[in-house]
Amino acid sequence: MKALTLFLVSSLMVVSEVAAAYSDYSTSTPNTNSTNSEDVYSRVRAALENDPILTKNGNNIQVSIDSSNRVTLTGTVSQASDKRRAETLVRGMRGVKTVNNNITYSR
């Protein structure tokens, strides 16, 4: 029970931090309503590059997107929570249809 409570609390913290980062990002970025693949790609890259947690941990995340706006994330992160954070951030973005998270993490 204690482990479940700890997991839920940490999950809520990640979600709230992602929501705050996305909120800051989405209000200051042009073309946030476009679902054109190039615009979606640019917004996804910018969101990942500007996220305070993902950038401070020295992560290396690459993004690819197809013409149907299916995003694939690859690269390495320093913590498992950063992998989840990147996926959660991207999954919630306008125009993204699916997210294939192939990010690995090294301890």
C-alpha positions in Angstrom: 0.0 0.0 0.0 2.8 2.4 0.9 4.5 1.7 -2.5 1.2 2.4 -4.3 0.7 5.6 -2.5 4.3 6.7 -3.3 3.8 5.8 -6.9 0.5 7.8 -7.1 2.1 10.8 -5.5 5.1 10.8 -7.8 2.9 10.3 -10.8 0.7 13.3 -9.9 3.9 15.4 -9.4 5.1 14.5 -12.9 1.7 15.2 -14.5 1.4 18.6 -12.7 4.9 19.6 -13.8 4.3 18.5 -17.4 1.0 20.4 -17.4 2.7 23.5 -16.1 5.6 23.3 -18.6 3.1 22.7 -21.5 1.0 25.6 -20.4 3.9 27.9 -20.4 5.1 26.6 -23.7 1.7 26.5 -25.5 0.9 30.1 -24.7 4.1 31.5 -26.1 4.5 29.5 -29.3 3.1 30.4 -32.7 1.0 28.0 -34.8 -0.2 26.1 -31.8 -3.5 25.3 -33.6 -1.9 23.9 -36.8 -1.9 20.1 -37.2 0.5 20.2 -40.2 3.3 17.6 -39.5 6.0 20.2 -39.8 4.3 22.5 -37.3 3.6 19.6 -34.9 7.2 18.4 -35.2 8.5 22.0 -34.3 6.2 22.3 -31.3 7.2 18.8 -30.0 10.9 19.6 -30.4 10.5 23.0 -28.7 8.4 21.5 -25.8 11.0 18.8 -25.1 13.9 21.3 -25.4 12.3 23.8 -23.1 11.0 21.5 -20.5 12.9 22.4 -17.3 13.1 18.8 -15.9 14.1 17.1 -19.2 16.8 19.7 -19.9 18.3 19.8 -16.5 18.9 16.1 -16.4 21.1 16.1 -19.5 18.8 13.9 -21.6 19.2 13.3 -25.3 15.8 12.8 -27.0 15.2 12.7 -30.8 11.9 13.1 -32.4 10.5 11.8 -35.7 7.1 12.3 -37.1 5.3 10.8 -40.1 2.7 12.5 -42.3 -0.1 11.2 -40.1 1.4 12.9 -37.1 2.5 9.7 -35.4 5.5 10.7 -33.2 8.4 8.4 -32.4 10.7 9.3 -29.5 14.2 7.8 -29.4 17.4 8.5 -27.5 18.5 8.2 -23.9 17.4 9.7 -20.6 19.0 9.6 -17.2 15.8 8.5 -15.3 12.8 6.3 -16.0 10.6 9.2 -14.9 12.1 11.4 -17.7 11.0 8.8 -20.3 7.4 8.9 -18.9 7.6 12.7 -18.7 8.6 13.1 -22.4 5.8 10.8 -23.5 3.2 12.5 -21.4 4.3 15.9 -22.6 4.1 14.9 -26.3 1.0 12.8 -26.0 -1.0 15.8 -24.8 0.0 18.1 -27.6 -2.5 19.2 -30.3 -2.1 17.4 -33.6 -0.2 14.4 -32.2 -2.0 11.2 -33.1 0.1 8.6 -31.3 3.4 8.4 -29.5 5.8 5.5 -29.9 8.2 5.9 -27.0 11.5 4.1 -27.8 13.5 6.1 -25.3 15.9 4.1 -23.2 17.4 5.2 -19.8 20.7 4.5 -18.3 21.4 4.7 -14.6 
